[in-house]
């Protein structure tokens, strides 16, 4: 370690010259003055502009159509949904469940055996998709 008495103490030099800081501050205040001057000029040219937004008439949009009686609306919706799932061309859920249960072990067999079987994707084939269409396996 150097002896403090032999050398004069040195200070670290400033990272930013004072001239750059001064020019930056001058530029900031110059831009601020230009902006304030421009805003003042606009207010002098159009003195009604600041009050125009306050005096704007209300829009002519209609009020929202709110539900006046939510309970009766919900009951009507439930009646409609119940009617749709229990009548018409659809099969009621209870009837469908009874038909499935009556089929026993074959409950999940194809409903229409005349339709062709869908081919299995290669990954789900018993041999892992290793066989070729000609059955050679290579």
N, C-alpha and C positions, 0 to 999 in steps of 0.2 A: 504494500500500500504506500502510495506517495505521501510524503510529508507535507501537510497543509501549509507549512511556513515557507517552503521553498518555491512553490508555484502559486501564481495568482489564481484565485478562484474563478472558474469559468462558468458561465450560465448557458443553458440551452437556448439556441436561437429560436425565435418564434416561427411557427409552421407556416403562417400566412402573413405576408407583408401587410403593413398598415394601409398602404396605398390601395390594395385590392379590396380590403374591407370597406374603406371609404368610398370607392367607386361603386361597390355593391349597394351600399346604403343610399348613395345618390341616385342610382338607377331605380331602386325601390320607391323612393319618395317622388321621383319624376313620373313614374308610371301611375302612382296613386293620385298625383295632382292632375294628370291627364284624364284619368277615369272620373274624378270628381268634377272636373271642368266639363267633360262630355255629358255627364248626368245633369249638371246645372243648365247646360245649353238645351238639352231635350226638354227640361221642365220649363224653360223660358219660351221655347217654341210652342209647346203643347201644354199650357197650364192646366187643362182639364184632365190630363192623363192620370195623375195620381188618384183622382176621385172617380174615374170612369168605372173601375172595378167595384167600388162600393155601391154605385148607383145603378148597376146592371139589373134589369128586371129579372124576376125569377123565371126559371125555364117553364115551358109549357108542357112538360112531361106529365103524364097522368100518375096518379098515386098507385102504389103496388096493390095488386088484388090479393088480399090476405084471406086465409080461410076463416070464415066467421064461426063455424061450428066444427072443430076438428074431430070431435067424438063421432058425429054422424057421418062425416067424410070417411073416417077410418072404418066404421061399421059397413058402409056401402062398399068400400074397397074389399073388405074381407068377404062380404057376401058374393061379390063378383068373382073373386078368386076361387072361393069354394065352389061356386056354380061351374066355373071353367074346368076344375079338376075332377068334378064328380058327374058331369053330364056331357052330352054332346058326343063328338067322335072320339074323344079320349077315353081311355080305360080307367075307371076309378082305382085309386091306390089299393084299397082293400081287396078288390076283385083281382088285381094283378098279383098281390101277395098270396092270395088263396090259390091262384093258378100255378104259381111257382112252387108252392108247398105241395100241391097235388102231384107234381112231376117226380117227387122223391129224389133218388140219386141222380137222375138225368135232368135235374132242374136247370143246369147251365149248358145243356147241349144246344146245338143250333136250332133255332125256331123253325127255319125253313131248310130242310135237308136238300132241296133241289138247288140251292145256291152253291157255287163252287167254294171249296176251302181256300182261304187266303193263304198264300205261301208264307212260311216263317222267314224272318230275317236271318242272314247268315250266322250271326252270333248266337242265336237261340236254337240252331239245329243240333241234334244229338251229337254229331261228330265235330262240333265247333265250326262248321262251315268249311272243313278241310276237303270234302269231296267236290269234284267238278261235276258239271251237269251230265257228263257221259258216265258217271259212276266210277271212274277209274281211281279217284283219290289223288291223282297227280296232275 
